[in-house]
């Protein structure tokens, strides 16, 4: 296992996919809540 210096550790990039999924999920959830208020459907 290789040790990483502090300068190299600060320059590590990644995790953009997870952040995009969280933002996308939040947008879909908000749209669902708004849709539920605008046209409520009864349970069958």
N, C-alpha and C positions, 0 to 999 in steps of 0.2 A: 504494500500500500504506500502511495506517495504522499508526502506531507506537502501541503499548499501554504505558501507564504501569505501574509496578511494582505499584501497588495494584490496578489492573484485572486484571493478570496473575495475581495471587494469588486472585482471585475467579472465575476461569474454571472452569466446571463441565462435566462430560461424561465419557464413557468407562464409564458404568454398564453398558451392553450388553455390552461386552467382558469385564468382570469377571463378569457373570452367566453368560456362555458358558463361561468358564474354570471357574467353580465347578460348573456343571452337568456339564461334561465330566469333571471329577474325580470327581463322585459316580457317574456312569455307569461310569467305569473301575473304581472300588472295588467297585461292585456286581458287575461282570463278573468280577473277580478272586475275590471271595467265592463267586460262583456256580460258577466253575471248580473251586474246591477242594471245594465241597459235593457236586457231582454231575458228576464228570469224564466226558466223552464221548470214545469212541475215534474216531480218524480213519477214514473209510471208504476 
